Amino acid sequence: MDKKKPLSVSALTDYIKYKFDYDEHLKDVYLEGEVSNFKKNVRGHFYFTLKDDDASIRAVMFRGNAWKVKFTPEDGTNVIVRGYVSVFKVAGSYQIYVEDMQEVGLGNLYRQYLKLKEDLDKKGYFAEARKRDLPAFPRQIAVLTSATGAAVRDIIHIINRRYPLVKILVYPTTVQGEAAKAEIVKNLQAAGQNKDNDVIILGRGGGSIEDLWAFNEEIVAEAIYNSPIPVVSAVGHETDFTIADFVADKRAPTPSGAAEIVVPDQYVLHRDIDKLRIRNEDALKRRIDEHRRRMQELESRYVLRDPLRILEPMEKRLEHLRDKLRILSPKRRLQEEREQLSKLVKHLHKNVLQYVKEKRQTLESRDEQLKYLSPKGLMEKGYTLAKKDGRIIKRAADLQIGDTLEMEFFDGRVDAKVTKKEKDSDG
């Protein structure tokens, strides 16, 4: 045999179950077939086989979904079911887990219901984020239902018992038959335009899917969706679900339940008010006792028994401030500043004179130096300055016999002519 490691039965079954559970096509399946081998156990679960002429599949419907079925399935009943396909690990078989079941006679309506529900869900009509909270204390409630049915009587009775302060405005509405959907839409729009209405109850008693069909119409869903005030849907019994329930801001299981949802209970309010009153009275009493103790403490202090003693430290402080004011008197400070300014002026005058004297002496000394170093000074000692064509002649070699010179003395100029030239023996 091949040495490949064998799988356990559990591992193989888990793998097959994984394939079923993650297949998108098996997560939401609609099947039509005939019921056979139907059993309902003591816990309320349905077990049966769904078959047609060529195949069969085991089916289970757990109590949480089975109690919503409005007929008793029997062998031979033709049904349409919706659910998901998975593997029952213990038996190693696949089966459909049914979530909804309808008789084939109602199949067309049920398919329309499911199709519209899917379309509106994609459009966001059921989104929780868009649903509004109901007003805590409504002033007026609009009730859209039959004017002669038990539902309107139950709603009015419960609201008046729970919260008699609110007003109830009934919009008589046809809730069954071909004309119902248009009348529901018209009254929803009228109730929404009445600015006195704070919330709408839309409802009726129970019935078959045909009886409740007006609440599964798309125009009714759109009217609820576009209502400017919150809408509570209260259609049928707790097991009945309509498109209106999903679109409405709040779903009530019954019309009576809607009446309880939209208003508070006056007895609960009275109880809460009594609790608040007692709590406030206790808090006020504690505050009064606290202030009374505080007052007694203050009355026992010596400053209140002898109020004049409060002034003693203040008088000492005042005297200290007076002494400080005398020391820091502006007049006295001004006199001191004047004396200081006078001293500074005298000192400045003395420094300026000394500075001028020193600068004069320096100037005279520099003047003597300039006189000594200037050409005029040298000329007074017997020196002359020889120029040729305006250029100072420094050497005899720069002259030729016959050249004309300008001789500059300290007291004037003369012209001279070179007649003889001799070279200095030291040169």
C-alpha positions in Angstrom: 0.0 0.0 0.0 0.9 3.6 -0.5 2.8 4.9 2.6 0.8 8.2 2.5 -0.5 9.0 6.0 -4.2 8.2 6.2 -6.8 10.7 7.3 -9.2 10.1 10.2 -12.9 10.0 9.4 -13.4 13.1 11.5 -10.7 15.0 9.6 -12.2 14.1 6.2 -15.7 15.0 7.4 -14.5 18.3 8.8 -12.9 19.1 5.5 -16.1 18.3 3.6 -18.1 20.4 6.0 -15.7 23.3 5.6 -16.2 23.1 1.8 -20.0 23.2 2.3 -20.0 26.1 4.9 -17.8 28.4 2.8 -19.5 27.8 -0.5 -21.5 31.1 -1.3 -24.0 29.1 -3.3 -25.0 27.0 -0.3 -25.4 29.7 2.2 -28.8 30.9 1.0 -30.7 28.2 -0.9 -34.4 28.1 -2.0 -35.8 24.6 -2.6 -39.2 23.4 -3.7 -40.3 19.9 -3.0 -42.5 17.4 -1.3 -42.3 16.7 2.4 -41.9 13.0 3.5 -40.9 11.3 6.7 -42.0 14.4 8.7 -41.4 14.3 12.4 -41.8 16.9 15.2 -39.9 16.0 18.4 -40.9 17.0 21.9 -38.6 20.1 21.7 -40.4 21.5 18.7 -37.8 20.7 16.0 -38.9 19.5 12.6 -37.1 16.6 10.9 -38.2 15.5 7.4 -37.0 14.7 3.9 -37.6 17.0 0.9 -37.9 15.2 -2.4 -38.9 15.5 -6.0 -39.1 12.8 -8.7 -35.4 12.3 -9.1 -33.7 13.2 -5.8 -34.1 13.8 -2.1 -32.3 15.7 0.7 -32.7 15.5 4.5 -33.9 18.6 6.2 -34.1 20.0 9.7 -35.8 23.1 11.0 -35.0 24.0 14.6 -37.6 25.3 17.1 -36.4 28.9 16.8 -37.6 29.0 13.2 -40.2 26.2 13.3 -42.6 28.0 15.6 -43.0 30.7 12.9 -44.5 28.3 10.4 -48.3 29.0 10.2 -49.3 25.5 9.0 -48.6 22.0 10.1 -46.4 20.2 7.5 -47.5 16.7 6.6 -46.1 14.0 4.3 -47.0 14.9 0.8 -47.2 18.7 1.4 -45.5 20.7 -1.3 -43.4 23.5 0.2 -40.8 26.1 -0.6 -38.0 26.3 1.9 -35.1 28.7 2.4 -32.0 27.8 4.4 -28.4 26.7 4.1 -26.8 23.4 3.2 -24.1 21.9 5.5 -22.8 18.5 6.7 -24.2 16.7 9.7 -20.9 15.4 11.1 -22.2 12.5 13.2 -24.1 10.9 10.3 -21.6 11.9 7.7 -24.4 13.3 5.5 -25.3 16.6 4.1 -28.7 18.3 4.8 -30.5 21.6 4.5 -31.1 23.6 7.6 -34.4 25.3 7.0 -35.0 28.8 8.2 -38.3 29.6 6.4 -41.1 27.4 5.0 -44.2 28.2 2.9 -46.8 26.0 1.2 -46.4 26.0 -2.5 -49.9 27.6 -2.9 -48.4 30.8 -1.3 -45.1 30.4 -3.1 -45.6 33.3 -5.6 -46.4 35.8 -2.9 -43.6 34.6 -0.7 -41.1 34.9 -3.5 -42.3 38.4 -4.2 -41.9 39.2 -0.5 -38.4 37.8 -0.4 -37.4 39.6 -3.7 -38.6 43.0 -2.5 -37.0 42.4 0.9 -33.7 41.7 -0.8 -34.0 44.8 -3.1 -34.9 47.2 -0.3 -32.1 45.8 1.9 -29.6 46.6 -0.8 -30.9 50.1 -1.1 -30.4 50.7 2.7 -34.0 50.9 3.6 -33.4 48.6 6.6 -30.2 50.1 7.8 -30.1 50.6 11.6 -28.1 53.8 11.2 -31.0 55.7 9.6 -33.6 54.6 12.1 -34.7 57.3 14.6 -35.3 57.2 18.3 -38.9 57.6 19.5 -39.7 60.7 21.4 -39.6 60.1 25.2 -42.7 62.2 25.9 -44.8 62.6 22.7 -47.5 65.3 22.7 -49.6 63.7 19.9 -49.7 60.3 18.3 -51.0 59.5 14.9 -52.7 56.0 14.7 -53.2 54.6 11.2 -55.4 51.5 11.3 -59.0 50.4 10.7 -61.4 52.6 12.6 -63.6 49.6 13.5 -61.1 46.9 14.4 -59.9 45.7 17.8 -56.5 47.1 17.1 -57.5 50.7 17.4 -59.5 50.1 20.6 -56.5 48.3 22.2 -54.1 51.1 21.2 -56.3 53.9 22.5 -57.1 52.0 25.8 -53.4 51.2 26.5 -52.2 54.7 25.7 -54.8 56.4 27.8 -54.0 54.1 30.7 -50.3 54.5 30.5 -50.0 58.2 29.6 -53.3 60.2 29.5 -51.4 63.5 28.8 -50.9 62.6 25.2 -53.4 63.3 22.4 -54.4 60.5 19.9 -55.3 61.4 16.3 -56.8 58.4 14.5 -56.5 58.2 10.7 -59.1 55.6 9.6 -57.2 53.4 7.2 -58.2 50.4 5.1 -55.6 47.8 6.0 -56.6 44.9 3.7 -57.5 44.5 0.1 -56.4 46.1 -3.2 -57.3 49.7 -2.1 -55.3 49.4 1.2 -51.8 50.2 -0.1 -52.9 53.6 -1.6 -54.8 54.6 1.5 -51.9 53.6 3.8 -49.6 55.8 1.7 -52.0 58.8 1.6 -52.5 58.7 5.4 -48.8 58.3 6.1 -48.1 61.4 4.1 -51.0 63.3 5.8 -49.8 62.3 9.3 -46.2 63.3 8.5 -47.3 66.7 7.3 -49.2 67.4 10.6 -46.6 69.3 12.7 -48.5 68.3 15.9 -47.8 64.6 15.4 -44.6 63.3 17.0 -44.8 59.6 16.1 -47.0 57.3 13.9 -48.3 53.9 14.8 -49.1 51.9 11.6 -50.8 48.6 12.4 -53.6 46.0 12.2 -54.4 42.6 13.7 -53.1 39.3 12.6 -54.0 37.4 9.4 -52.7 35.3 6.5 -50.0 36.5 4.2 -52.7 37.6 1.8 -54.4 39.6 4.5 -51.2 41.4 5.4 -50.0 41.9 1.9 -50.7 45.6 1.7 -47.8 46.0 4.2 -45.5 44.2 1.8 -46.0 46.7 -1.0 -43.1 48.8 -2.2 -45.0 52.1 -2.2 -45.9 51.5 1.4 -42.2 50.8 2.2 -41.2 54.0 0.4 -43.8 56.1 2.3 -42.5 54.8 5.7 -38.9 55.4 4.6 -39.7 59.0 3.6 -41.8 59.8 6.7 -40.5 63.0 8.4 -41.4 61.6 11.8 -40.7 58.2 13.4 -43.0 55.3 12.4 -43.8 52.2 14.6 -44.9 49.2 12.6 -47.4 46.9 14.5 -48.7 44.5 11.9 -50.3 41.2 12.9 -49.0 39.0 15.7 -45.5 38.5 17.0 -44.7 35.8 14.5 -45.8 37.9 11.5 -43.0 39.9 9.7 -43.8 42.3 6.9 -41.7 44.7 4.8 -43.2 47.5 6.8 -41.6 46.0 10.0 -38.1 46.1 8.5 -38.4 49.7 7.1 -40.1 51.3 10.2 -38.0 53.0 12.9 -39.3 50.5 15.4 -41.2 47.2 15.2 -43.8 46.2 17.7 -44.9 42.6 18.0 -48.6 43.6 18.1 -50.7 46.8 18.1 -51.0 46.6 21.9 -47.2 46.4 22.0 -46.9 49.5 19.9 -49.0 51.4 22.4 -46.7 50.4 25.2 -43.6 51.4 23.1 -44.6 54.9 22.1 -45.6 56.3 25.6 -44.1 56.0 29.1 -46.0 54.4 31.9 -47.4 57.1 34.2 -47.1 54.8 37.2 -43.4 54.3 36.5 -43.1 58.1 36.1 -44.8 58.7 39.4 -42.6 56.2 41.1 -39.5 57.8 39.6 -40.7 61.2 40.5 -41.3 60.1 44.1 -37.8 58.6 44.2 -36.3 61.8 42.9 -38.4 63.9 45.4 -37.2 61.7 48.3 -33.6 61.9 47.1 -33.7 65.6 46.7 -35.3 66.1 50.1 -32.6 63.9 51.7 -29.9 65.9 49.8 -31.4 69.2 50.9 -31.6 68.1 54.5 -28.0 67.0 54.4 -27.0 70.4 53.0 -29.0 72.2 55.7 -27.5 70.1 58.5 -24.0 70.8 57.0 -24.6 74.6 56.9 -26.0 74.5 60.4 -22.9 72.8 61.7 -20.7 75.3 59.9 -22.7 78.2 61.4 -22.2 76.8 64.8 -18.5 76.5 64.2 -18.3 80.1 63.1 -20.3 81.4 66.0 -17.9 79.7 68.4 -14.8 81.5 67.0 -13.4 84.3 69.2 -13.4 86.8 66.4 -17.1 86.7 66.3 -17.4 86.8 70.1 -15.2 89.9 70.2 -15.4 91.5 66.7 -13.1 94.4 67.6 -10.2 92.0 67.9 -10.4 91.6 64.2 -9.3 95.2 63.8 -6.1 94.9 65.8 -3.9 93.3 63.2 -5.4 95.6 60.6 -4.5 98.7 62.7 -0.9 97.5 63.1 -0.7 96.8 59.4 -2.0 100.3 58.7 0.6 102.0 61.0 3.3 100.0 59.3 2.2 101.2 55.9 2.1 104.8 57.1 5.7 104.5 58.3 6.7 103.0 55.0 4.9 105.8 53.2 6.8 108.5 55.1 10.1 106.8 54.2 9.1 106.4 50.6 7.5 109.8 50.3 7.7 111.2 46.8 8.8 114.7 48.1 11.7 113.2 50.0 12.7 111.0 47.1 12.6 114.0 44.8 14.9 116.0 47.1 17.4 113.2 47.3 17.4 112.9 43.5 18.0 116.6 43.1 21.0 116.5 45.4 22.4 113.5 43.6 21.9 115.2 40.3 23.7 118.3 41.5 26.7 116.2 42.5 26.7 114.5 39.2 26.6 117.9 37.3 29.6 119.2 39.3 31.5 116.0 38.7 30.7 116.1 35.0 31.8 119.8 34.7 35.1 119.0 36.4 35.7 116.0 34.2 34.9 118.0 31.0 37.4 120.7 32.0 40.1 118.2 32.7 39.4 116.4 29.4 39.6 119.7 27.4 42.8 120.6 29.1 44.4 117.2 28.3 43.3 117.4 24.7 44.7 120.9 24.3 48.1 119.8 25.6 48.1 116.9 23.3 47.2 119.2 20.4 50.0 121.6 21.2 52.5 118.8 21.4 51.4 117.4 18.0 51.5 120.8 16.5 55.2 121.2 17.5 55.9 117.8 16.1 54.3 118.8 12.8 56.3 122.0 12.6 59.5 120.1 13.2 58.7 117.5 10.5 57.2 119.8 7.9 59.3 120.9 4.8 58.9 124.5 5.8 60.5 123.9 9.1 63.5 122.2 7.5 63.8 125.0 5.0 64.0 127.5 7.8 67.1 125.6 8.9 68.8 126.2 5.5 67.5 123.4 3.4 66.2 123.9 -0.2 64.0 121.9 -2.5 65.1 121.4 -6.1 62.5 120.6 -8.9 62.8 120.0 -12.6 59.6 120.2 -14.6 57.6 120.1 -11.4 59.4 116.9 -10.2 61.5 116.8 -7.1 65.2 116.0 -7.8 66.7 113.7 -5.3 70.1 112.8 -7.0 72.6 114.7 -9.1 72.6 111.9 -11.6 69.1 112.9 -12.6 70.4 116.3 -13.9 72.4 117.2 -17.0 74.6 120.4 -17.5 72.3 123.1 -18.9 69.2 121.8 -17.1 67.0 124.5 -15.6 65.9 124.1 -12.0 63.4 125.6 -9.7 64.9 126.2 -6.2 62.4 126.5 -3.4 63.4 128.3 -0.2 61.4 128.9 3.0 60.7 132.5 1.8 60.3 132.0 -2.0 61.5 130.5 -5.3 64.4 131.1 -7.8 65.3 129.5 -11.1 68.9 128.1 -11.5 70.9 126.5 -14.3 73.3 123.6 -14.0 76.8 124.7 -15.1 78.9 122.1 -13.4 78.3 118.5 -12.2 80.5 116.6 -9.8 80.0 113.1 -8.4 80.1 112.7 -4.6 83.1 110.6 -3.6 81.0 108.8 -1.0 78.4 107.9 -3.7 
